[in-house]
Amino acid sequence: MLAMAVNATAAEEKKPAAAAPVAKADPAKGSSLFADGDAARGIPACVSCHGAGGNSTIAANPKLAGQNAAYIHKQLVDFTTPDRVQPIMTGYAKLLTDDEKKNIAAYLGTQVAKPGAARNKDTVELGKKIYRGGIAEKKVPACASCHGANGAGVPVQYPRLAGQSQDYTATQLGLFSSGHRSNGPMMAAIAKRMSDDEMKAVADYIAGLK
């Protein structure tokens, strides 16, 4: 009997510990942090740069409303690594806990993105051609093959692009091309094959997608 008790105890000790329940993201907490920040910790209100509900009106700052939550969370994590260093966002991302990153991402994923518009009629056809069909001679694939025909993206893997600011998109393509942004190897390889004019044209076309 003693041997059986010892064996039973040993068996119990070998059992893996029960995993702690995974906390679900809380959009309400994300909304509060996005709108008000946390002054005590030096975290500013996200709304000051990214606009109400994530609909930025500043061309250099991305529109985040309606973006896939998993993608936003990944970018906030990436900002804390050498793969995506940005003077402002890197500092703030390092102040956020992982749960706070997820909460903000969840909140933005529930918001409705306001449409943008293409503004350069002289290059919109080139942008459309690149987005839908790529540039065969440069081995640049169609943007639509990953980001969708209407720019809605693919959850987790590829971000929503529809309505994004021309300036922001063109800047990010430039960063991928130069190697200053390295958290997307596929995009880096593609951007390196594009000229500045091609980047600007496709960025303008993307702004008009709905």
CYANA upper distance limits for C-alpha pairs under 8 A (distance plus 0.5 A):
  1 MET  CA      5 ALA  CA      6.71
  2 LEU  CA      6 VAL  CA      6.68
  3 ALA  CA      7 ASN  CA      6.64
  4 MET  CA      8 ALA  CA      6.54
  5 ALA  CA      9 THR  CA      6.63
  6 VAL  CA     10 ALA  CA      6.69
  7 ASN  CA     11 ALA  CA      6.61
  8 ALA  CA     12 GLU  CA      6.71
  9 THR  CA     13 GLU  CA      6.77
 10 ALA  CA     14 LYS  CA      6.87
 11 ALA  CA     15 LYS  CA      7.10
 25 ALA  CA     99 ASP  CA      7.42
 25 ALA  CA    102 LYS  CA      6.08
 25 ALA  CA    103 ASN  CA      5.39
 25 ALA  CA    106 ALA  CA      6.76
 26 ASP  CA     30 GLY  CA      6.82
 26 ASP  CA    102 LYS  CA      8.23
 26 ASP  CA    103 ASN  CA      5.42
 26 ASP  CA    106 ALA  CA      7.29
 26 ASP  CA    107 TYR  CA      8.02
 27 PRO  CA     31 SER  CA      6.47
 27 PRO  CA    103 ASN  CA      5.73
 27 PRO  CA    104 ILE  CA      7.08
 27 PRO  CA    105 ALA  CA      8.28
 27 PRO  CA    106 ALA  CA      5.59
 27 PRO  CA    107 TYR  CA      4.62
 27 PRO  CA    108 LEU  CA      8.41
 27 PRO  CA    110 THR  CA      8.46
 28 ALA  CA     32 SER  CA      6.92
 28 ALA  CA    103 ASN  CA      8.14
 28 ALA  CA    107 TYR  CA      7.34
 29 LYS  CA     33 LEU  CA      6.82
 29 LYS  CA    100 GLU  CA      8.38
 29 LYS  CA    103 ASN  CA      6.66
 29 LYS  CA    104 ILE  CA      7.97
 30 GLY  CA     34 PHE  CA      6.44
 30 GLY  CA    100 GLU  CA      7.23
 30 GLY  CA    101 LYS  CA      8.48
 30 GLY  CA    102 LYS  CA      8.28
 30 GLY  CA    103 ASN  CA      4.77
 30 GLY  CA    104 ILE  CA      4.39
 30 GLY  CA    105 ALA  CA      7.70
 30 GLY  CA    106 ALA  CA      7.46
 30 GLY  CA    107 TYR  CA      5.88
 31 SER  CA     35 ALA  CA      6.54
 31 SER  CA    103 ASN  CA      8.33
 31 SER  CA    104 ILE  CA      7.02
 31 SER  CA    107 TYR  CA      6.20
 31 SER  CA    108 LEU  CA      8.45
 32 SER  CA     36 ASP  CA      6.31
 32 SER  CA     37 GLY  CA      7.76
 33 LEU  CA     37 GLY  CA      5.01
 33 LEU  CA     38 ASP  CA      7.24
 33 LEU  CA     45 ALA  CA      7.16
 33 LEU  CA     46 CYS  CA      8.03
 33 LEU  CA    104 ILE  CA      7.63
 34 PHE  CA     45 ALA  CA      5.95
 34 PHE  CA     46 CYS  CA      5.23
 34 PHE  CA     47 VAL  CA      6.40
 34 PHE  CA    104 ILE  CA      6.99
 35 ALA  CA     45 ALA  CA      5.77
 35 ALA  CA     46 CYS  CA      6.78
 35 ALA  CA     47 VAL  CA      5.95
 35 ALA  CA     52 ALA  CA      8.37
 36 ASP  CA     44 PRO  CA      7.60
 36 ASP  CA     45 ALA  CA      5.14
 36 ASP  CA     46 CYS  CA      8.09
 36 ASP  CA     47 VAL  CA      8.36
 37 GLY  CA     43 ILE  CA      5.76
 37 GLY  CA     44 PRO  CA      5.08
 37 GLY  CA     45 ALA  CA      4.39
 37 GLY  CA     46 CYS  CA      7.16
 38 ASP  CA     42 GLY  CA      6.78
 38 ASP  CA     43 ILE  CA      5.35
 38 ASP  CA     44 PRO  CA      6.77
 38 ASP  CA     45 ALA  CA      7.87
 39 ALA  CA     43 ILE  CA      6.13
 39 ALA  CA     44 PRO  CA      6.92
 41 ARG  CA     95 LEU  CA      7.93
 42 GLY  CA     95 LEU  CA      8.41
 43 ILE  CA     92 TYR  CA      6.75
 43 ILE  CA     95 LEU  CA      7.51
 44 PRO  CA     48 SER  CA      8.38
 46 CYS  CA     50 HIS  CA      6.48
 46 CYS  CA     51 GLY  CA      8.16
 47 VAL  CA     51 GLY  CA      5.09
 47 VAL  CA     52 ALA  CA      6.06
 47 VAL  CA     53 GLY  CA      7.84
 47 VAL  CA     54 GLY  CA      7.33
 49 CYS  CA     56 SER  CA      7.31
 49 CYS  CA     58 ILE  CA      7.75
 49 CYS  CA     61 ASN  CA      7.24
 50 HIS  CA     54 GLY  CA      5.66
 50 HIS  CA     55 ASN  CA      6.70
 50 HIS  CA     56 SER  CA      4.80
 50 HIS  CA     57 THR  CA      7.88
 50 HIS  CA     58 ILE  CA      7.99
 50 HIS  CA     61 ASN  CA      6.85
 50 HIS  CA     62 PRO  CA      7.20
 50 HIS  CA     63 LYS  CA      6.91
 50 HIS  CA     64 LEU  CA      7.63
 51 GLY  CA     55 ASN  CA      5.43
 51 GLY  CA     56 SER  CA      4.63
 51 GLY  CA     57 THR  CA      6.78
 51 GLY  CA     63 LYS  CA      8.41
 52 ALA  CA     56 SER  CA      7.64
 53 GLY  CA     65 ALA  CA      6.54
 53 GLY  CA    108 LEU  CA      7.31
 53 GLY  CA    111 GLN  CA      6.48
 53 GLY  CA    112 VAL  CA      8.17
 54 GLY  CA     63 LYS  CA      6.21
 54 GLY  CA     64 LEU  CA      5.19
 54 GLY  CA     65 ALA  CA      4.91
 54 GLY  CA    108 LEU  CA      6.91
 54 GLY  CA    111 GLN  CA      7.85
 54 GLY  CA    113 ALA  CA      8.19
 55 ASN  CA     63 LYS  CA      5.49
 55 ASN  CA     64 LEU  CA      6.82
 55 ASN  CA     65 ALA  CA      6.13
 55 ASN  CA    113 ALA  CA      6.81
 55 ASN  CA    114 LYS  CA      6.99
 56 SER  CA     61 ASN  CA      7.01
 56 SER  CA     62 PRO  CA      6.87
 56 SER  CA     63 LYS  CA      5.42
 56 SER  CA     64 LEU  CA      7.98
 57 THR  CA     61 ASN  CA      8.42
 57 THR  CA     63 LYS  CA      8.49
 58 ILE  CA     62 PRO  CA      8.42
 59 ALA  CA    165 SER  CA      6.09
 59 ALA  CA    166 GLN  CA      7.76
 59 ALA  CA    167 ASP  CA      6.23
 59 ALA  CA    168 TYR  CA      6.85
 60 ALA  CA    165 SER  CA      7.94
 60 ALA  CA    167 ASP  CA      6.27
 60 ALA  CA    168 TYR  CA      5.54
 61 ASN  CA    165 SER  CA      8.31
 61 ASN  CA    168 TYR  CA      6.69
 62 PRO  CA    164 GLN  CA      7.23
 62 PRO  CA    165 SER  CA      7.10
 62 PRO  CA    168 TYR  CA      6.53
 63 LYS  CA    113 ALA  CA      8.18
 63 LYS  CA    164 GLN  CA      6.43
 63 LYS  CA    165 SER  CA      7.58
 64 LEU  CA    108 LEU  CA      6.88
 64 LEU  CA    113 ALA  CA      8.14
 65 ALA  CA    108 LEU  CA      5.67
 65 ALA  CA    109 GLY  CA      6.87
 65 ALA  CA    110 THR  CA      8.00
 65 ALA  CA    111 GLN  CA      5.50
 65 ALA  CA    112 VAL  CA      6.17
 65 ALA  CA    113 ALA  CA      5.24
 65 ALA  CA    114 LYS  CA      8.38
 66 GLY  CA    108 LEU  CA      6.49
 66 GLY  CA    109 GLY  CA      5.12
 66 GLY  CA    110 THR  CA      6.54
 66 GLY  CA    111 GLN  CA      5.58
 66 GLY  CA    112 VAL  CA      5.83
 66 GLY  CA    113 ALA  CA      5.85
 66 GLY  CA    160 ARG  CA      8.29
 67 GLN  CA     71 TYR  CA      7.87
 67 GLN  CA     72 ILE  CA      7.47
 67 GLN  CA    108 LEU  CA      7.08
 67 GLN  CA    109 GLY  CA      5.73
 67 GLN  CA    159 PRO  CA      7.20
 67 GLN  CA    160 ARG  CA      6.17
 68 ASN  CA     72 ILE  CA      6.96
 68 ASN  CA    105 ALA  CA      8.28
 68 ASN  CA    109 GLY  CA      6.02
 68 ASN  CA    155 PRO  CA      6.19
 68 ASN  CA    156 VAL  CA      7.18
 68 ASN  CA    159 PRO  CA      7.04
 68 ASN  CA    160 ARG  CA      7.45
 69 ALA  CA     73 HIS  CA      6.66
 69 ALA  CA    102 LYS  CA      8.00
 69 ALA  CA    105 ALA  CA      5.11
 69 ALA  CA    106 ALA  CA      5.65
 69 ALA  CA    107 TYR  CA      8.42
 69 ALA  CA    108 LEU  CA      7.44
 69 ALA  CA    109 GLY  CA      5.57
 69 ALA  CA    156 VAL  CA      8.22
 70 ALA  CA     74 LYS  CA      6.68
 70 ALA  CA    102 LYS  CA      8.39
 70 ALA  CA    105 ALA  CA      7.57
 70 ALA  CA    155 PRO  CA      7.72
 70 ALA  CA    156 VAL  CA      5.66
 71 TYR  CA     75 GLN  CA      6.81
 71 TYR  CA    155 PRO  CA      7.84
 71 TYR  CA    156 VAL  CA      5.74
 71 TYR  CA    157 GLN  CA      7.64
 71 TYR  CA    158 TYR  CA      7.89
 71 TYR  CA    159 PRO  CA      6.89
 72 ILE  CA     76 LEU  CA      6.75
 72 ILE  CA    105 ALA  CA      5.91
 73 HIS  CA     77 VAL  CA      6.78
 73 HIS  CA    101 LYS  CA      6.26
 73 HIS  CA    102 LYS  CA      6.10
 73 HIS  CA    105 ALA  CA      6.10
 74 LYS  CA     78 ASP  CA      6.51
 75 GLN  CA     79 PHE  CA      6.63
 76 LEU  CA     80 THR  CA      7.61
 76 LEU  CA     93 ALA  CA      6.30
 76 LEU  CA    101 LYS  CA      7.03
 77 VAL  CA     81 THR  CA      7.71
 77 VAL  CA     93 ALA  CA      7.61
 77 VAL  CA     98 ASP  CA      8.36
 77 VAL  CA    101 LYS  CA      8.31
 78 ASP  CA     82 PRO  CA      8.18
 78 ASP  CA     83 ASP  CA      6.78
 78 ASP  CA     84 ARG  CA      6.16
 78 ASP  CA    183 ASN  CA      7.56
 79 PHE  CA     83 ASP  CA      7.75
 79 PHE  CA     84 ARG  CA      5.48
 79 PHE  CA     85 VAL  CA      6.12
 79 PHE  CA     86 GLN  CA      7.41
 79 PHE  CA     89 MET  CA      7.04
 79 PHE  CA     90 THR  CA      5.30
 79 PHE  CA     93 ALA  CA      6.80
 79 PHE  CA     94 LYS  CA      8.31
 80 THR  CA     84 ARG  CA      7.96
 80 THR  CA     85 VAL  CA      7.81
 80 THR  CA     90 THR  CA      6.05
 80 THR  CA     91 GLY  CA      8.32
 80 THR  CA     93 ALA  CA      6.69
 80 THR  CA     94 LYS  CA      6.18
 81 THR  CA     85 VAL  CA      7.42
 83 ASP  CA    181 ARG  CA      6.66
 83 ASP  CA    182 SER  CA      5.35
 83 ASP  CA    183 ASN  CA      5.47
 84 ARG  CA     90 THR  CA      8.45
 84 ARG  CA    180 HIS  CA      8.04
 84 ARG  CA    181 ARG  CA      5.75
 84 ARG  CA    182 SER  CA      6.79
 84 ARG  CA    183 ASN  CA      6.59
 85 VAL  CA     89 MET  CA      8.37
 85 VAL  CA     90 THR  CA      6.41
 85 VAL  CA    180 HIS  CA      8.42
 85 VAL  CA    181 ARG  CA      7.82
 86 GLN  CA     90 THR  CA      5.83
 87 PRO  CA     91 GLY  CA      7.25
 88 ILE  CA     92 TYR  CA      7.14
 89 MET  CA     93 ALA  CA      6.32
 90 THR  CA     94 LYS  CA      6.76
 91 GLY  CA     95 LEU  CA      7.35
 92 TYR  CA     96 LEU  CA      7.29
 93 ALA  CA    101 LYS  CA      8.37
 96 LEU  CA    100 GLU  CA      6.34
 96 LEU  CA    101 LYS  CA      6.79
 97 THR  CA    101 LYS  CA      6.83
 98 ASP  CA    102 LYS  CA      6.79
 99 ASP  CA    103 ASN  CA      6.60
100 GLU  CA    104 ILE  CA      6.64
101 LYS  CA    105 ALA  CA      6.66
102 LYS  CA    106 ALA  CA      6.50
103 ASN  CA    107 TYR  CA      6.70
104 ILE  CA    108 LEU  CA      6.77
105 ALA  CA    109 GLY  CA      6.64
106 ALA  CA    110 THR  CA      7.18
107 TYR  CA    111 GLN  CA      7.39
113 ALA  CA    163 GLY  CA      8.29
114 LYS  CA    163 GLY  CA      7.77
115 PRO  CA    162 ALA  CA      8.13
115 PRO  CA    163 GLY  CA      5.56
115 PRO  CA    207 ALA  CA      8.42
115 PRO  CA    208 GLY  CA      7.79
115 PRO  CA    209 LEU  CA      8.19
115 PRO  CA    210 LYS  CA      6.76
116 GLY  CA    162 ALA  CA      8.33
116 GLY  CA    163 GLY  CA      4.78
116 GLY  CA    164 GLN  CA      7.22
116 GLY  CA    165 SER  CA      7.75
116 GLY  CA    207 ALA  CA      5.73
116 GLY  CA    208 GLY  CA      5.85
116 GLY  CA    209 LEU  CA      7.91
116 GLY  CA    210 LYS  CA      8.38
117 ALA  CA    163 GLY  CA      7.24
117 ALA  CA    204 ASP  CA      8.32
117 ALA  CA    205 TYR  CA      8.47
117 ALA  CA    207 ALA  CA      5.68
117 ALA  CA    208 GLY  CA      4.37
117 ALA  CA    209 LEU  CA      7.88
118 ALA  CA    124 VAL  CA      7.63
118 ALA  CA    204 ASP  CA      5.57
118 ALA  CA    205 TYR  CA      6.00
118 ALA  CA    206 ILE  CA      7.89
118 ALA  CA    207 ALA  CA      5.89
118 ALA  CA    208 GLY  CA      5.07
119 ARG  CA    204 ASP  CA      7.20
120 ASN  CA    124 VAL  CA      6.63
120 ASN  CA    204 ASP  CA      7.45
121 LYS  CA    125 GLU  CA      8.28
123 THR  CA    127 GLY  CA      6.77
123 THR  CA    201 ALA  CA      5.92
124 VAL  CA    128 LYS  CA      6.54
124 VAL  CA    201 ALA  CA      6.66
124 VAL  CA    202 VAL  CA      8.03
124 VAL  CA    204 ASP  CA      7.25
124 VAL  CA    205 TYR  CA      6.09
125 GLU  CA    129 LYS  CA      6.60
126 LEU  CA    130 ILE  CA      6.75
126 LEU  CA    198 GLU  CA      8.01
126 LEU  CA    201 ALA  CA      6.69
126 LEU  CA    202 VAL  CA      7.68
127 GLY  CA    131 TYR  CA      6.53
127 GLY  CA    198 GLU  CA      7.54
127 GLY  CA    200 LYS  CA      8.40
127 GLY  CA    201 ALA  CA      4.90
127 GLY  CA    202 VAL  CA      4.28
127 GLY  CA    203 ALA  CA      7.67
127 GLY  CA    204 ASP  CA      7.37
127 GLY  CA    205 TYR  CA      5.69
127 GLY  CA    206 ILE  CA      8.36
128 LYS  CA    132 ARG  CA      6.48
128 LYS  CA    202 VAL  CA      7.17
128 LYS  CA    205 TYR  CA      6.46
129 LYS  CA    133 GLY  CA      5.97
129 LYS  CA    134 GLY  CA      7.10
130 ILE  CA    134 GLY  CA      4.66
130 ILE  CA    135 ILE  CA      6.48
130 ILE  CA    142 ALA  CA      6.57
130 ILE  CA    143 CYS  CA      7.59
130 ILE  CA    198 GLU  CA      8.40
130 ILE  CA    202 VAL  CA      6.92
131 TYR  CA    142 ALA  CA      5.71
131 TYR  CA    143 CYS  CA      5.13
131 TYR  CA    144 ALA  CA      6.29
131 TYR  CA    202 VAL  CA      6.74
131 TYR  CA    205 TYR  CA      8.31
131 TYR  CA    206 ILE  CA      8.38
132 ARG  CA    142 ALA  CA      5.65
132 ARG  CA    143 CYS  CA      6.85
132 ARG  CA    144 ALA  CA      6.01
132 ARG  CA    145 SER  CA      8.36
132 ARG  CA    149 ALA  CA      7.67
133 GLY  CA    141 PRO  CA      7.40
133 GLY  CA    142 ALA  CA      5.05
133 GLY  CA    143 CYS  CA      8.13
133 GLY  CA    144 ALA  CA      8.34
134 GLY  CA    139 LYS  CA      8.21
134 GLY  CA    140 VAL  CA      5.71
134 GLY  CA    141 PRO  CA      4.97
134 GLY  CA    142 ALA  CA      4.29
134 GLY  CA    143 CYS  CA      7.18
135 ILE  CA    139 LYS  CA      6.56
135 ILE  CA    140 VAL  CA      5.36
135 ILE  CA    141 PRO  CA      7.01
135 ILE  CA    142 ALA  CA      7.94
136 ALA  CA    140 VAL  CA      6.57
136 ALA  CA    141 PRO  CA      7.71
138 LYS  CA    193 ARG  CA      6.69
138 LYS  CA    194 MET  CA      8.27
139 LYS  CA    193 ARG  CA      8.17
140 VAL  CA    190 ILE  CA      6.33
140 VAL  CA    193 ARG  CA      7.34
140 VAL  CA    194 MET  CA      8.18
141 PRO  CA    145 SER  CA      7.87
141 PRO  CA    190 ILE  CA      8.22
142 ALA  CA    146 CYS  CA      8.35
143 CYS  CA    147 HIS  CA      6.47
143 CYS  CA    148 GLY  CA      8.02
144 ALA  CA    148 GLY  CA      4.90
144 ALA  CA    149 ALA  CA      5.34
144 ALA  CA    150 ASN  CA      8.10
144 ALA  CA    151 GLY  CA      7.46
145 SER  CA    149 ALA  CA      8.01
146 CYS  CA    153 GLY  CA      7.26
146 CYS  CA    154 VAL  CA      7.59
146 CYS  CA    158 TYR  CA      6.97
147 HIS  CA    151 GLY  CA      5.75
147 HIS  CA    152 ALA  CA      6.75
147 HIS  CA    153 GLY  CA      4.49
147 HIS  CA    154 VAL  CA      6.80
147 HIS  CA    158 TYR  CA      6.48
147 HIS  CA    159 PRO  CA      7.23
147 HIS  CA    160 ARG  CA      7.15
147 HIS  CA    161 LEU  CA      7.57
148 GLY  CA    152 ALA  CA      6.25
148 GLY  CA    153 GLY  CA      5.87
148 GLY  CA    154 VAL  CA      7.79
150 ASN  CA    162 ALA  CA      7.15
150 ASN  CA    209 LEU  CA      6.38
150 ASN  CA    210 LYS  CA      6.58
151 GLY  CA    160 ARG  CA      6.20
151 GLY  CA    161 LEU  CA      5.44
151 GLY  CA    162 ALA  CA      5.02
151 GLY  CA    206 ILE  CA      7.70
151 GLY  CA    209 LEU  CA      6.86
151 GLY  CA    210 LYS  CA      7.72
152 ALA  CA    159 PRO  CA      7.93
152 ALA  CA    160 ARG  CA      5.07
152 ALA  CA    161 LEU  CA      6.86
152 ALA  CA    162 ALA  CA      6.70
153 GLY  CA    157 GLN  CA      8.49
153 GLY  CA    158 TYR  CA      5.72
153 GLY  CA    159 PRO  CA      5.40
153 GLY  CA    160 ARG  CA      4.76
153 GLY  CA    161 LEU  CA      7.25
154 VAL  CA    158 TYR  CA      5.42
154 VAL  CA    159 PRO  CA      6.99
154 VAL  CA    160 ARG  CA      7.86
155 PRO  CA    159 PRO  CA      7.62
161 LEU  CA    206 ILE  CA      6.94
161 LEU  CA    207 ALA  CA      8.22
161 LEU  CA    209 LEU  CA      8.44
162 ALA  CA    206 ILE  CA      6.14
162 ALA  CA    207 ALA  CA      6.51
162 ALA  CA    208 GLY  CA      7.41
162 ALA  CA    209 LEU  CA      5.17
162 ALA  CA    210 LYS  CA      6.00
163 GLY  CA    206 ILE  CA      6.74
163 GLY  CA    207 ALA  CA      4.59
163 GLY  CA    208 GLY  CA      6.06
163 GLY  CA    209 LEU  CA      6.08
163 GLY  CA    210 LYS  CA      6.87
164 GLN  CA    168 TYR  CA      7.84
164 GLN  CA    169 THR  CA      7.35
164 GLN  CA    206 ILE  CA      7.17
164 GLN  CA    207 ALA  CA      5.47
165 SER  CA    169 THR  CA      6.76
165 SER  CA    203 ALA  CA      8.25
165 SER  CA    204 ASP  CA      8.45
165 SER  CA    207 ALA  CA      6.27
166 GLN  CA    170 ALA  CA      6.58
166 GLN  CA    200 LYS  CA      7.80
166 GLN  CA    203 ALA  CA      5.48
166 GLN  CA    204 ASP  CA      5.59
166 GLN  CA    206 ILE  CA      8.00
166 GLN  CA    207 ALA  CA      6.36
167 ASP  CA    171 THR  CA      6.54
167 ASP  CA    203 ALA  CA      8.08
168 TYR  CA    172 GLN  CA      6.73
169 THR  CA    173 LEU  CA      6.77
169 THR  CA    203 ALA  CA      5.98
170 ALA  CA    174 GLY  CA      6.72
170 ALA  CA    199 MET  CA      6.26
170 ALA  CA    200 LYS  CA      6.00
170 ALA  CA    203 ALA  CA      6.08
171 THR  CA    175 LEU  CA      6.75
172 GLN  CA    176 PHE  CA      6.68
172 GLN  CA    181 ARG  CA      8.26
173 LEU  CA    177 SER  CA      6.62
173 LEU  CA    187 MET  CA      8.30
173 LEU  CA    188 ALA  CA      8.38
173 LEU  CA    191 ALA  CA      6.34
173 LEU  CA    199 MET  CA      7.15
174 GLY  CA    178 SER  CA      6.64
174 GLY  CA    191 ALA  CA      7.68
174 GLY  CA    196 ASP  CA      8.15
174 GLY  CA    199 MET  CA      8.29
175 LEU  CA    179 GLY  CA      6.54
175 LEU  CA    180 HIS  CA      5.53
175 LEU  CA    181 ARG  CA      5.70
176 PHE  CA    180 HIS  CA      6.78
176 PHE  CA    181 ARG  CA      5.48
176 PHE  CA    182 SER  CA      6.97
176 PHE  CA    184 GLY  CA      8.15
176 PHE  CA    187 MET  CA      6.95
176 PHE  CA    188 ALA  CA      4.98
176 PHE  CA    189 ALA  CA      8.44
176 PHE  CA    191 ALA  CA      6.63
176 PHE  CA    192 LYS  CA      7.95
177 SER  CA    188 ALA  CA      5.92
177 SER  CA    189 ALA  CA      7.83
177 SER  CA    190 ILE  CA      8.33
177 SER  CA    191 ALA  CA      5.30
177 SER  CA    192 LYS  CA      4.95
178 SER  CA    192 LYS  CA      7.90
179 GLY  CA    188 ALA  CA      7.45
181 ARG  CA    188 ALA  CA      8.32
182 SER  CA    188 ALA  CA      7.39
184 GLY  CA    188 ALA  CA      6.66
185 PRO  CA    189 ALA  CA      6.77
186 MET  CA    190 ILE  CA      6.83
187 MET  CA    191 ALA  CA      6.41
188 ALA  CA    192 LYS  CA      6.70
189 ALA  CA    193 ARG  CA      7.54
190 ILE  CA    194 MET  CA      7.54
191 ALA  CA    199 MET  CA      8.33
194 MET  CA    198 GLU  CA      6.48
194 MET  CA    199 MET  CA      6.95
195 SER  CA    199 MET  CA      6.78
196 ASP  CA    200 LYS  CA      6.72
197 ASP  CA    201 ALA  CA      6.58
198 GLU  CA    202 VAL  CA      6.71
199 MET  CA    203 ALA  CA      6.54
200 LYS  CA    204 ASP  CA      6.63
201 ALA  CA    205 TYR  CA      6.85
202 VAL  CA    206 ILE  CA      6.60
203 ALA  CA    207 ALA  CA      6.90
204 ASP  CA    208 GLY  CA      7.48
205 TYR  CA    209 LEU  CA      7.35
